[in-house]
Amino acid sequence: MVYLNSVLLAGNPQQGGGTIQLVMMGAIILVFWMFMIRPQAKKAKEQKKFVDNMQKGDKVVTIAGIHGTINKVNDDNTLQLEVSPGSYLKIERSSISMEWSAAVNKAAAAEKK
């Protein structure tokens, strides 16, 4: 008889455990959003602002590591980049690295002091 009672009790779990699991799942989703999605969206917004504000004379570095100065900003989302005097490349605006360009400009400003 003891065996029969333990089988019946095991088949009927306690009610209310689902709300705790639901709250925990919500907390995991919130943490994921705060540490993964939000920072990436912020960085993408800053990159777009950087690309939209580029103008002639800015010193930039491409994602491929090519250093140059913007010679012309075209209407078709491309730039004419002067990599050495008289040598030009036509590149996409999206290929400019915001971090590397900032590092190059920061180093250049430090040299001028």
C-alpha positions in Angstrom: 0.0 0.0 0.0 2.9 2.4 0.7 4.1 1.8 -2.8 0.7 2.7 -4.3 0.5 6.0 -2.3 4.0 7.1 -3.3 3.1 6.6 -7.0 0.0 8.6 -6.6 1.8 11.4 -4.9 4.6 11.5 -7.5 2.1 11.8 -10.3 0.5 14.9 -8.8 3.1 17.7 -8.5 2.3 20.8 -6.5 0.6 23.7 -8.2 2.1 27.2 -8.4 5.6 26.3 -9.5 4.9 27.7 -13.0 4.8 31.3 -11.8 8.3 31.1 -10.3 9.6 29.7 -13.6 7.8 32.4 -15.5 9.4 35.1 -13.3 12.9 33.6 -13.7 12.5 33.4 -17.5 11.5 37.1 -17.5 14.5 38.0 -15.4 16.8 36.1 -17.8 15.3 37.9 -20.8 15.7 41.2 -19.0 19.4 40.6 -18.2 20.0 39.4 -21.8 18.5 42.6 -23.1 20.4 44.9 -20.8 23.8 43.3 -21.4 23.6 42.2 -25.0 21.0 44.0 -27.1 21.0 47.5 -25.6 24.8 48.1 -25.9 24.8 46.8 -29.5 22.0 49.1 -30.5 23.7 52.0 -28.8 27.0 51.3 -30.6 25.2 50.9 -34.0 23.5 54.3 -33.4 26.9 56.0 -32.7 28.4 54.4 -35.8 25.6 55.7 -38.0 26.0 59.2 -36.5 29.7 59.0 -37.1 29.3 57.9 -40.7 26.7 60.6 -41.4 28.9 63.4 -40.0 32.0 62.6 -42.1 33.2 65.4 -44.2 36.1 66.4 -46.5 39.5 66.6 -44.7 38.7 64.0 -42.0 41.4 61.5 -41.3 39.9 58.0 -41.2 40.8 54.3 -41.1 38.8 51.7 -43.0 37.8 48.3 -41.5 40.5 46.8 -43.7 43.1 49.1 -42.1 43.6 51.6 -44.9 44.5 55.0 -43.6 43.6 58.1 -45.6 42.0 61.5 -45.7 38.5 62.1 -47.1 38.8 64.1 -50.4 35.2 64.0 -51.5 31.8 62.8 -50.1 29.6 61.4 -52.8 25.8 61.2 -52.8 25.7 57.5 -53.5 27.1 56.6 -50.0 30.7 56.4 -51.2 33.7 58.5 -50.3 36.8 59.4 -52.3 39.7 58.6 -49.9 43.2 60.0 -50.6 45.6 57.4 -49.3 48.8 59.1 -50.5 49.3 62.4 -52.5 47.5 62.0 -55.8 46.3 58.4 -55.1 42.6 58.0 -54.5 40.2 55.1 -53.6 36.5 55.0 -53.9 35.0 53.3 -50.8 31.7 52.8 -49.1 30.9 55.0 -46.1 30.0 51.9 -44.0 33.6 50.6 -44.4 35.0 53.3 -42.1 35.9 52.1 -38.6 34.8 54.6 -35.9 37.1 53.2 -33.2 40.3 53.1 -35.4 39.6 56.5 -36.8 39.1 58.0 -33.3 42.4 56.4 -32.2 44.3 57.8 -35.2 42.9 61.3 -34.6 43.6 61.1 -30.9 47.2 60.1 -31.6 47.6 63.0 -34.1 46.2 65.5 -31.6 48.7 64.2 -29.0 51.6 64.7 -31.4 50.6 68.3 -32.1 50.9 69.2 -28.4 
